[in-house]
Amino acid sequence: MPFIFPALDKTDAIGASQRVPITVLTGFLGSGKTTLLNRLLRQPDMHGTAVVINEFGAVGLDHDLVDHTNEQMVLLANGCICCTVRGDLVEAFERLAHSPQAQSRELRHVVVETTGLADPAPILHTLMGDPRLAHHWRLAGVACTIDAFNAMATLDQHREAVKQAAVADRLLLTKTDLVPAEARAPLLARLRAINPLADLTEGPDAALHSLLALLDHTSTTRLPATRTEERSFFFPVSAPASGDVSRHDDQIRSHVIVRETPLSREGVMAWLDMVSAMRGDDLLRVKGIVHLADDPDHPMVIHGVQHLFHPPETLARWPSEDRRTRIVFITRNIEAEDIEATLSVFERRRNRGSRPPSPV
Ligand SMILES: Nc1nc2c(ncn2[C@@H]2O[C@H](COP(=O)(O)OP(=O)(O)OP(=O)(O)O)[C@@H](O)[C@H]2O)c(=O)[nH]1
């Protein structure tokens, strides 16, 4: 059942219009939240928008804006604020309320990006119900990205993914370029069954329009022609240390592989091919920035979601001083250390020109 949000903006007598609206962007691991947010922030007239990246847990996936502290607030060039939260959401909003942008009423909207594994209900309860937030903030709506390629399997296997779709006001189907329209019909029917009331859009442009509508920016913003995505902002990876492991539940783990020395492009690609072919079902998410021996100034960005590995991207420059290879894995039923060991063995064997190791 979808949540029915109280119509705070219309009926609340105590100055609801002065409270800053919050839009929650949820969606399973790798479903395209960050891609959409990057695009959103490149739209004209986005000044006064704050993005709060909600990163509970030890492994940060989505911020390489500046050096990493536990909580940070960064003013972007276009006037947007970006804030990473790893602890108390209420505290983060209290801090945001005291920012110069909020104090001067320049802050017009906040978008909260949840972690892909998060059950959104506790976050929504906090945003809707915590008395410490009621004075400054109001929940405007929830958007959920759905990966057209992976969603059927994800919905089968992850309660959180079903909950994310169920609570959304807007379901944003992404990666429609990878799945022909007729093949999407079963997924659409399933989403309709989970959440019959949500507004459902297909494709990245429609998703952007839909998100803009939630932000009330539709009247002032026109979409530019489609262009190559620049992954400049929320970017992997804050890596506490190689071997850092955090458990979301009994089966799901996150792990960061860190390498100080540059890696061979062929070696990394072959290793990823092997791991995804053998263990793709249990490889919920892979996200990384790789220092390549053959192109040390241009890091390679890798994104994998279950069996699907997106074509690697090459960045024009390193996003920070940290030039180590950092790869985040979120896995189910795989000992994270085994993946790391496989890379090591794979590297060694490739260096010796022998066959790759057997799968993890
Ligand atoms: N082909 C295609 N790829 C997409 C689309 N949207 C996102 N991607 C790719 O999917 C991968 C994951 O996208 P992200 O935006 O990082 O996904 P996310 O939901 O933020 O991921 P988490 O932070 O791990 O939850 C990246 O390689 C994106 O380029 C799309 O519409 N089509």
The ligand as an SDF file (V2000), in Angstrom:
LIG
                    3D

 32 34  0  0  0  0  0  0  0  0999 V2000
   22.0000    2.5590  -20.1830 N   0  0  0  0  0  0  0  0  0  0  0  0
   21.6280    3.3090  -19.1360 C   0  0  0  0  0  0  0  0  0  0  0  0
   22.4200    3.3880  -18.0700 N   0  0  0  0  0  0  0  0  0  0  0  0
   22.0210    4.1470  -17.0210 C   0  0  0  0  0  0  0  0  0  0  0  0
   20.7950    4.8460  -17.0110 C   0  0  0  0  0  0  0  0  0  0  0  0
   20.6750    5.4860  -15.8080 N   0  0  0  0  0  0  0  0  0  0  0  0
   21.7910    5.1750  -15.1200 C   0  0  0  0  0  0  0  0  0  0  0  0
   22.5980    4.3740  -15.8460 N   0  0  0  0  0  0  0  0  0  0  0  0
   23.8770    3.8050  -15.4580 C   0  0  0  0  0  0  0  0  0  0  0  0
   23.6620    2.9350  -14.3480 O   0  0  0  0  0  0  0  0  0  0  0  0
   24.7920    2.9410  -13.4990 C   0  0  0  0  0  0  0  0  0  0  0  0
   24.3330    3.2370  -12.0700 C   0  0  0  0  0  0  0  0  0  0  0  0
   23.7630    4.5220  -12.0600 O   0  0  0  0  0  0  0  0  0  0  0  0
   23.7680    5.4280  -10.7310 P   0  0  0  0  0  0  0  0  0  0  0  0
   23.1270    6.7140  -11.1150 O   0  0  0  0  0  0  0  0  0  0  0  0
   25.1070    5.4880  -10.1270 O   0  0  0  0  0  0  0  0  0  0  0  0
   22.8030    4.5780   -9.8070 O   0  0  0  0  0  0  0  0  0  0  0  0
   22.4280    4.8380   -8.2530 P   0  0  0  0  0  0  0  0  0  0  0  0
   20.9950    4.4730   -8.1030 O   0  0  0  0  0  0  0  0  0  0  0  0
   22.8350    6.2030   -7.8420 O   0  0  0  0  0  0  0  0  0  0  0  0
   23.3540    3.7570   -7.5710 O   0  0  0  0  0  0  0  0  0  0  0  0
   23.6270    3.5460   -5.9770 P   0  0  0  0  0  0  0  0  0  0  0  0
   24.2070    4.8370   -5.4850 O   0  0  0  0  0  0  0  0  0  0  0  0
   24.5750    2.4030   -5.9230 O   0  0  0  0  0  0  0  0  0  0  0  0
   22.3390    3.1780   -5.3580 O   0  0  0  0  0  0  0  0  0  0  0  0
   25.7510    3.9890  -14.0640 C   0  0  0  0  0  0  0  0  0  0  0  0
   26.6950    3.3230  -14.8680 O   0  0  0  0  0  0  0  0  0  0  0  0
   24.8620    4.8400  -14.9340 C   0  0  0  0  0  0  0  0  0  0  0  0
   25.5570    5.4500  -16.0110 O   0  0  0  0  0  0  0  0  0  0  0  0
   19.9440    4.7550  -18.1780 C   0  0  0  0  0  0  0  0  0  0  0  0
   18.8380    5.3140  -18.2580 O   0  0  0  0  0  0  0  0  0  0  0  0
   20.4180    3.9700  -19.2000 N   0  0  0  0  0  0  0  0  0  0  0  0
  1  2  1  0
  2  3  2  0
  2 32  1  0
  3  4  1  0
  4  5  2  0
  4  8  1  0
  5  6  1  0
  5 30  1  0
  6  7  2  0
  7  8  1  0
  8  9  1  0
  9 10  1  0
  9 28  1  0
 10 11  1  0
 11 12  1  0
 11 26  1  0
 12 13  1  0
 13 14  1  0
 14 15  2  0
 14 16  1  0
 14 17  1  0
 17 18  1  0
 18 19  2  0
 18 20  1  0
 18 21  1  0
 21 22  1  0
 22 23  2  0
 22 24  1  0
 22 25  1  0
 26 27  1  0
 26 28  1  0
 28 29  1  0
 30 31  2  0
 30 32  1  0
M  END
$$$$
